Amino acid sequence: MGAIRFSLLGQIEAWLGPDVVDLGHQKQRHVLAALLVDADRVVPVARILERVWGEDPPRSAQTTLYSYLSRLRRALPSESECSLIERHPGGYVARIDPDLVDLHRFRRLVAQAKATPRPAAAAEVLEQALGLWRGEPFDGTDSAWFTAQRTTLHREHAVARLDLGDLLLRCGRDADALAVASACAADDPLDERAAGHLALALHRLGRKADALACLDRTRRLLADELGVDPGAALVELRARVLADDPELLRIDSGGGGAEPSAAITWSAPATLPPDVLDFTDRAGQPARLVEQSITGGRVVAVVGMGGVGKTSLVRHVANRVADRFPDGQLWVDLGDAKPGDVLARLLRVLGVPDRAIPADPAERGDVFRTLLRGRTVLIVLDNAMSAQQVYPLLPGTGTCAVLITSRAKPTGAEGVECVELDVFTPDEGVALLTKLVGAQRVAAEPAAAERIVALCGGLPLAVRIAGARLAARRTWRLEHMVAQLRDECRRLDQLAVGDLEVRASLALSYADLAAPARRLLRLLGLIAVPDFPPWVVAVLLELPLDEAVGHAEALVDAHLLTVSEADPVGQYRYRCHDLVRLFAAERVTEEETPDERAHAVERALGGWLAIAERMAEFVPGPCYARISGSAHRPPIDGLVPDLPREWSDAWFDAERPALLAAVRQACRSGLVDLAFDLAGCLEKYFDLRGMYSDWRALNSEVLDVCVAHGHRLGEAVMRRGLLDVTTWIAGGSGEAMGELRMAAVALWELFTELGHDAGAADVAVMHSWSSTAAGRHADAVATAEAALAMAERAGHVGGRARAELALAVAHHDSGEFTAGIRHAERALVHARELGNPRWEATALQFAGIGYREAGEFEVSGRLLDQSLSIARAHRDCYTEVLTLLASARLHLRGDRDRACADAERALALSRRYRMTHHTAEGLELLGLLALAENRPHDAVTHLEESVALWRTRGWHSYHAAALESLGRAYEQVDPAAARRAFAEARAVRGGAGHVTGAFQDRP
């Protein structure tokens, strides 16, 4: 199989024999490069982090680094003794022979050339060294360390090229020396050594006038740019060229160089098409980047999906730089033409008679390169299909430049610098549309203009077509085009005018794909998600991951998919352009049967469900019973990384947009089991992250589908989640706890009818809370004990924790703090058995509340601090708010600064997440603090708002306590208002049967 080889002088790559090794996404490659620069030497972890992420890496960088190193060890073949990345006490080491890394081999060959006495042999060694360069070193890296390394390498490269030019002249290889010197002079026109090499090579090749012109040009540049005269060496060389000094033609006896070339009659071609008058560049200015890159010896490929504007950009740039290439400009639209046919056409353009064009394509290439030797010509190869098509057309001389456009990266051609084009941003798309239809029309309907660009997906070809249609119909409003494009089923039909058509452009890319890649693209047209990780393609194609990803990468190479940076769990993600997805959806309807389409959707969405229910187990959220349906779950073992349980919430962070889209697609497709099951997996994550609007909206949408299909179990599960989120995260004029009681009774009956004890236990706990809120403590205790019994029968540990907590709440609210503490501590045992940090924090919280009311303040503070620490570690804003409120109430007795800080943060968070109950309590606490500081007016302001909110909650002990606090505040500013507040408090307490008002916290 051969040894593994690594490349850093260009894109970061590895080869095992002729095969490219998949090194993963870009950042992972940067980690490998950071090790290979010090091949076979230990690199400390801190140094790797600095090299890849900069001097101030994010906190997650070290965890991400370990993940990348683990994947690299798996990617690099273990059977090769040179491929291992080893862990050492001081860091990591790439255990490999440095000579198998092109950077180290380049430096060894440069040193070897300097030690070689014969110029011809030394030149061959330097040519080997320079031939290792395939583009920009560490291509794609942007950290300060990599930038510094790249700068150093560029200096070494420049010196090596100059040394090579000197050696080539010494051994008589004048034509080759001219190519090298031209490139050096183009890169640095002020370099006197390069200018001397160039002038001497020209003189030896019989171009005395060009040699003198080169020296004169250098003299003017030095004077204009630096204000200096050329050095003695250049002055002497000019005098000797003028005198035709025969010594300038002498070569080293050890050389064996070539004779100077004979002059060739030249007819400069000029076949560029005209510039694109309405050309619109992008924010990253790729046109300027390409223009700067076009110098002698450079091959630049502009790549991107069909219709992204590659040809327009290259036409624009080629016309702008044409003056730099006085010997001519050649333009060829390659299409599917054979290289031999293209060469024959180019030779005719260059003035070669038909009878002199060789029949053999290889010989045509020799004649082509001979004609271009020493000439400064720009060659544009438009619509290249492959590297094999391009390679025979490269000039082989350092004085010419080549521009290529291609839908795929020409990965087989060495030394090609790629510039990738992406779609327009909204502003760029509107700028092009304005040029096409006129500023006045766009200014009259700016929102419609933006919508047209959005519906075109920012694809320049699509925007151009829409603009051309509007330009041809001056009476159309832009909104009319929006209406035509809004229908996805007809959008591609609308994006056609004359010989411009988005569908035809995409069809060309589609036709070039291998059959498995075409099928993958078709199936992706069925999945309405914004992006997706690699396992999805394996599930869709029912293939091993590596094989499936190979087909996905073929779509990336064809710019029909894009790849993002790593997501929060280290997966890279694929994204499909909207118009590509519509094209794929057309193809899948035409080429796959209805059963094949349905099964593909079930496989993909079922894959998300299989992983989501595995990860949801470890999300620290509500410990409801997990209630599943019968939706298909494809096998996923081996397709997804083994993520530690503490990364579960990060997985949901990464997949949230895709999961939401998957649930909604399941709803549209009538996959009810899948829809309610996947939505249920998201509930704990939504609660943990405070995404209550998303939770409520998604459950409502799935509930409607369940009801429409008569799916009673799905209906029950969705109502359970909705009951929780609408009770605690809601506003309105009704009493939330009273509404909870009525809804809980109905839902309890539904779960009982379905024979589902675990679900019934969850709802019975909600019922118990509503009874506690109404002051019916005996009912609350009885209901919670019933919930506990049902949870024990079902083996529902989370239900037991919830029931014990409901008992603690009921006892606390009635003033039975010892019993409340006992149940809270039992809840803590069950929460730890369950391994759910949310409920551990909640149980600690209510135990702390109980100890506070029992007068054991030190124990209370310790438990509340533990609860707060757990909540913040998991970014659990709901639990954090409740614990802050309990802590603020504890510190009212002694540390008002702490109490104020806790209450203010709790209020800010509760307002942000629309936690009405908690907002009301936070306002009451701030009112109490204002009273303690003798600020009655401020107290009234806080407490009036608190009371208004409590009237909507229906928790009588809270409501009465807030009214009593309001009465105390009014006593100092408005006695009549104080009497009204106290009277209302008595009525609330009397109606609820309360004797005390001690309890002030809720679950």
Buried (B, 14 or more C-beta within 10 A) or exposed (E): EEBBBBBBBBBBBBBBEEEEBEBBBBBBBBBBBBBBBBBBEBBEBEBBBBBBBBEEBEEEBBBBBBBBBBBBBEBBBEEBEBBBBEEEEEBBBBBBBBEBBBBBBBBBBBEBBEEBEBBBBBBBBBBBBBEBBBBBBBBEBEBEBBEEBBEEBEEBBBEBBBBBBBBBBBBBBBBBBBBBBBBBBBBEBEBBBBBBBBBBBBBBBBBBEBBBEBBEBBBEBBEEEEEEEBEEEBEEBBEBBEEEBEEBEEBBEEBEBBEBBEEEEBEBBEEBBEBBEEBBBBEEEBBEBBBEBBBBBBBBBBBBBBBBBBBBBBBBBBBBBBEBBEBBBBBBBBEEBEBBEBBBBBBEBBEBEEEEBBEEBEEBBEBBBBBBBBBBBBBBBBBBBBBEBBBBBBBEBBBBBBBBBBBBBBBEBBBBBBBBBBBBBEEBBBBBBBBBBBEEBBEEBEEBBBBBBBBBBBBBBBBBBBBBBBBEEEEBBBBBBBEBBEEEEEBBEBBBBEEBBBBBBBBBBBEBBEEBBBBBBBBBBBBBBEBBBBBBBBBBBEBEBEEBBBBBBBBBBBBBBBBEEBBBBBBBBBBBBBBBBBBBBBBBEEEBEEEBBBBBBBBBBBBBBBBBBBBBBBBBBBBBBBBBBEBBBBEBEEBBBEBEEEBBBBBBBBBBEBBBBBBBBBBEBEBBBBBBBBBBBBBBBBBBBBBBEBBBEBBBBBBEBBBEBEBBBBBBBBBBBBBBBBBBBBEEEEBBBBBBBEBBBEBBEBBBEBEBBBBBBBBBBBBBBBBBBBBBBEBBBBBBBBBBBBBBEBEBBBBBBBBBBBBBBBBBBBBBBEBBBBBBBBBBBBBBEBBBBBBBBBBBBBBBBBBBBBEBBEBBBBBBBBBBEBBBEBEBBBBBBBBBBBBBBBBBEEBBEBBBBBBBBBBBBBBEBBBBBBBBBBBBBBBBBBBEEEBBEBBBBBBBBBBEBBBBBBBBBBBBBBBBBBBBBBBBEBEEBBEBBBEBBEEBBEEBEBEEBBBBBBB
